[in-house]
Amino acid sequence: MPQPAKKKIIKPARLREGDRISIVSPASPSMTKIYYEKGRAVLDAMGYHVVPGRHVNDRRLLFAGDAKARAADINDAFRDKSIRAIICVRGGCGTAQILHYIDFPAVARNPKIFVGYSDITCLQTAILQKTGLVTFYGPMVSTDFGKQITGYARESLLNTLTNTGEAVELRNPVKKEMVTIVPGKAEGRLTGGCLSIAVASLGTPYEIDTRGAILFFEDIDEKPHRIDRYLTQLTQAGKLAQARGIIFGTFPQCSYTARDNYSRYGVTLLDIIRERIVPLKIPSIYGLQFGHVRSKLTIPIGAAAWLDATGKRVTVESAVT
C-alpha cells in the first residue's frame, strides 16, 4: 500500500496541575471497576480534574461499547476546549474498530496530550499518520494508576508530559540492562508500540510509516515463533529496511515454558530477534523498559530521538510545548 504523505509534527501543550483530563476506553472496558475507581482517585489526588467519557464503562462483547460510541468519547474529548489531556482506561482489544469513526481533522485542530499503550497502538499510529500529533506510549488509568503505579513510571510520565526544555535520555530502572543487537548510531522520529498491533496495520489506510524512523516495539504473551512471524512480515513488507534504528522492549511472558513443544530446542526470544535483525545492519538494542512492564518509561510517538546502540543510550527531544 502506498505510504501516506508525511505530516508536519505537532506537539501538544504541556500538562499543568489542575488541568482537566478526559479518560476514555477505545478498546476493552476495565476488567474490574475497582481498578478504574482507584485509577481515577490517584489522578484526582495528583491535582487533576478527571472527566470520564460517557461510554467509558460500557460493555459489548469484549469491547467498551460499540465502535461509534467509543470513538465519540475520543472525538468529544478532543473537541472540548477545557480538556488538556486524554488518558486511556486500558488496552485489551478492539481499538482498530473505531479508526473509521475518529474525527482526525478535529484532532489536528485541537492538539492535546493523548496517553495509552498496548492495543491503543493502532490509534496512536493513525493519529500520527493523519495529523502529525505526538502521542504518548505510557501508563493507563486501570492498568497502571489503578494498580499502584510505580514511582519510576509516574516520574517518567510526568517528566515527559511537562518537560519543555532540552532533550532527555531514557534511562532504565537500576539493574535493568540493555543489550546491543546491532551497534551503531541513528536518529529519526519514534514510531511503533505493540508489535502485533503494528503488524496488523499493514494493508490498511492506517499502515505504520517507518520511513526514516526509529522504531520501538514490545509485546506480551506472544511466543518466540509468533514474534518471528511478525518481524518476518515487517521485513517482507519493506518496513524494517526503511527504518534507521530499532528499539526493542523486554516482551514479558514471551518465552517458552516447559509445556511448549519448542522449549526442547533452547531457543530464546533474543535469539529470534537477532536472527531477523542482524542481517538488516540497522542499529538496534533490546531491553528498554516500556509498555507491558510495571516500571515503564513513557515514549513520545512522533518525537525526534537519537539512538546509540553501541553505548545502549536513547535520547528524546522534548515532546510538549
C-alpha positions in Angstrom: 0.0 0.0 0.0 1.4 3.5 -0.8 2.6 5.4 2.2 0.7 8.5 3.3 2.3 11.9 2.9 4.5 13.0 5.8 2.6 15.3 8.2 4.1 18.2 10.0 4.8 17.2 13.6 2.5 18.8 16.2 3.4 18.9 19.8 0.7 19.3 22.4 0.7 21.8 25.2 2.4 20.6 28.4 0.4 19.2 31.3 -0.2 21.6 34.3 -1.5 21.0 37.8 -5.3 21.5 37.9 -5.8 20.5 34.2 -8.9 18.7 33.1 -8.1 15.1 32.0 -10.6 13.1 30.0 -10.4 9.3 30.4 -11.7 7.2 27.5 -12.0 3.5 26.6 -11.0 2.9 23.0 -10.6 -0.8 23.4 -11.9 -3.0 26.3 -13.6 -1.9 29.5 -11.8 -2.1 32.8 -11.7 -5.8 34.0 -12.9 -4.6 37.4 -14.4 -1.2 38.4 -12.1 -1.3 41.5 -9.1 -0.6 39.4 -10.9 2.0 37.4 -12.1 3.9 40.5 -8.6 3.6 42.1 -7.0 5.0 38.9 -9.4 7.9 38.9 -8.7 8.6 42.6 -4.9 8.6 42.0 -5.2 11.2 39.2 -7.5 13.3 41.3 -5.1 13.2 44.2 -2.3 14.3 41.8 -4.2 17.5 41.4 -6.0 16.9 38.1 -9.8 17.1 37.4 -10.8 13.8 35.9 -13.6 13.9 33.3 -14.8 10.3 32.3 -16.1 9.8 28.8 -19.9 9.0 28.6 -19.2 5.4 27.4 -16.1 4.6 29.5 -17.7 1.7 31.3 -20.0 0.4 28.6 -19.5 -3.2 27.5 -20.4 -5.0 24.3 -18.8 -8.5 23.9 -15.1 -7.9 24.6 -15.3 -4.1 24.0 -16.2 -0.9 25.9 -19.4 -0.4 23.9 -19.9 -0.3 20.2 -17.2 1.3 18.0 -19.1 4.5 17.3 -19.7 5.2 21.0 -16.0 4.6 21.8 -14.9 6.9 19.0 -17.5 9.5 20.1 -15.9 9.8 23.5 -12.5 10.4 21.9 -13.9 13.0 19.5 -15.7 14.8 22.2 -12.5 14.9 24.4 -10.5 16.5 21.5 -13.2 19.0 20.6 -13.7 20.1 24.3 -11.5 23.2 24.7 -11.5 22.7 28.5 -9.8 19.2 28.2 -6.0 19.4 28.2 -5.1 15.7 28.2 -6.7 12.3 27.4 -5.7 9.1 29.1 -7.0 5.6 28.1 -8.5 3.4 30.8 -6.8 0.3 29.4 -5.9 -1.6 26.2 -7.3 -5.1 25.6 -8.8 -5.4 22.1 -10.9 -3.7 19.5 -9.3 -0.3 19.1 -8.9 -0.8 15.3 -12.7 -0.9 15.0 -13.0 2.8 15.9 -10.5 4.3 13.5 -13.1 4.8 10.8 -15.1 7.0 13.2 -12.3 9.2 14.5 -12.6 12.9 13.5 -8.9 13.3 12.6 -9.4 16.9 11.4 -10.8 17.8 14.9 -7.8 16.1 16.4 -5.4 18.2 14.3 -7.3 21.4 15.2 -7.3 20.6 18.9 -3.9 19.0 19.6 -3.6 17.8 23.2 -1.9 15.1 25.2 -3.1 11.5 24.4 -1.7 8.6 26.5 -2.1 4.8 26.1 -0.3 1.7 25.1 -0.8 -1.9 24.0 -3.9 -2.2 21.8 -4.1 1.6 21.7 -1.0 1.4 19.4 -3.2 1.4 16.2 -5.0 4.6 17.3 -1.7 6.3 18.1 -0.2 5.3 14.8 -3.3 6.6 13.0 -3.2 9.9 14.8 0.5 10.4 13.8 -0.2 9.4 10.2 -3.3 11.5 9.8 -2.5 14.6 11.9 1.2 14.6 12.9 0.3 14.9 16.5 2.8 13.5 19.0 1.1 11.0 21.4 2.5 9.1 24.4 3.0 5.4 24.9 2.6 5.3 28.6 0.6 4.4 31.7 -3.2 4.0 31.7 -5.9 4.5 34.3 -6.9 1.0 35.3 -3.9 -0.9 34.1 -1.3 1.3 35.9 -2.8 4.1 38.1 -5.4 1.6 39.5 -2.7 -1.0 40.4 -0.3 1.1 42.4 1.8 2.8 39.7 5.5 2.7 40.5 7.3 5.9 41.3 9.6 5.3 38.3 6.6 5.1 35.9 4.9 8.1 37.4 8.0 10.2 37.3 8.7 9.3 33.6 5.2 10.1 32.6 5.1 13.5 34.4 8.6 14.5 33.1 7.6 13.6 29.6 4.3 15.5 29.7 5.7 18.6 31.4 9.3 19.0 30.1 9.6 21.8 27.5 13.4 22.0 27.8 16.3 20.1 26.4 16.3 16.5 25.1 16.5 13.8 27.8 18.0 10.4 28.0 15.6 7.5 28.6 17.2 5.5 31.4 16.1 2.1 32.6 15.5 1.4 36.3 18.6 0.2 38.2 19.7 -3.3 37.3 17.6 -3.4 34.1 20.3 -3.8 31.5 20.0 -3.3 27.7 21.7 -5.4 25.0 23.2 -4.2 21.8 21.9 -6.2 18.8 23.5 -4.2 16.0 26.0 -1.5 17.0 25.9 2.0 15.5 24.1 5.3 15.8 20.8 6.6 14.3 18.4 9.5 14.5 14.8 9.8 13.5 11.3 10.1 14.7 9.9 7.5 17.1 7.1 5.2 15.9 5.9 1.8 16.9 4.4 0.4 20.1 2.9 -3.1 20.5 4.5 -5.3 17.8 1.5 -7.4 16.9 -0.8 -4.4 16.7 1.7 -2.5 14.4 1.8 -5.6 12.1 -2.0 -5.7 12.0 -2.0 -2.2 10.5 -0.3 -3.4 7.3 -2.5 -3.1 4.2 -4.9 -0.7 5.9 -5.3 3.1 5.5 -3.6 3.4 8.9 -0.5 1.4 8.0 2.5 2.2 10.1 5.0 4.5 8.3 8.6 3.5 9.1 10.5 5.7 6.6 13.5 7.3 8.3 12.1 6.3 11.8 13.5 4.9 14.9 11.1 2.0 15.6 10.3 0.8 19.1 8.5 -2.5 19.7 7.3 -4.6 22.6 4.5 -7.1 23.3 3.2 -9.5 25.8 2.1 -13.2 25.8 3.5 -13.9 22.4 5.8 -16.9 21.9 9.1 -16.5 20.1 7.8 -18.2 16.9 5.0 -15.6 16.7 7.5 -12.7 17.2 9.5 -14.3 14.4 6.3 -14.2 12.2 5.7 -10.5 13.0 9.3 -9.5 12.3 9.3 -11.6 9.1 6.2 -9.9 7.9 7.6 -6.4 8.6 10.7 -7.4 6.7 8.9 -8.7 3.7 6.7 -5.6 3.7 9.9 -3.5 3.5 9.1 -1.8 6.8 12.2 -2.6 8.7 14.6 -1.8 5.9 13.1 1.7 5.8 13.9 2.4 9.4 17.1 4.0 10.8 17.1 2.2 14.1 15.1 -0.2 16.2 14.5 -0.3 20.0 13.1 -3.5 21.5 11.4 -3.7 24.9 11.5 -6.8 27.1 8.5 -8.8 25.9 7.1 -10.3 29.2 5.5 -13.7 29.0 7.0 -14.3 25.6 9.5 -17.1 26.5 8.9 -20.8 26.0 7.9 -22.7 29.1 8.4 -26.5 29.7 4.9 -27.1 28.4 5.7 -25.7 25.0 6.9 -28.2 22.3 9.6 -25.7 21.1 11.1 -25.5 24.5 13.3 -28.6 23.7 15.4 -26.5 21.3 16.5 -24.0 23.9 15.8 -21.0 21.6 15.2 -17.7 23.3 13.3 -14.6 22.1 16.6 -12.7 21.9 17.9 -15.5 19.5 14.9 -14.9 17.3 15.3 -11.1 17.3 19.0 -11.4 16.4 18.2 -13.8 13.6 15.8 -11.3 12.0 17.5 -8.0 12.8 21.3 -8.6 12.5 21.2 -9.1 8.7 19.5 -5.7 8.3 22.5 -3.9 9.7 20.3 -1.3 11.4 21.5 0.0 14.8 19.3 -1.9 17.3 19.0 -2.5 21.1 17.0 -4.8 23.3 15.7 -4.3 26.8 14.4 -0.7 27.2 11.7 -0.7 29.8 8.4 0.4 28.3 4.9 -1.0 27.6 3.8 -4.2 29.3 6.1 -3.8 32.4 5.3 -2.3 35.8 8.2 0.2 35.9 7.7 1.7 32.4 9.1 4.7 30.5 6.7 6.9 28.6 7.7 7.1 24.9 6.5 10.1 22.8 5.4 8.7 19.4 6.4 11.1 16.7 9.1 12.9 18.7 12.7 13.1 17.4 15.1 10.6 19.0 18.8 9.6 18.9 19.8 6.0 19.3 23.4 5.0 20.3 23.1 1.2 20.0 26.7 0.7 20.8 26.5 2.7 24.0 23.0 1.5 24.7 21.6 5.0 25.0 18.3 6.6 23.8 17.8 10.3 23.9 14.5 12.0 23.0 13.6 15.6 22.4 11.0 17.5 24.5 7.6 16.4 23.2 5.4 19.2 24.6 5.3 22.9 24.3 
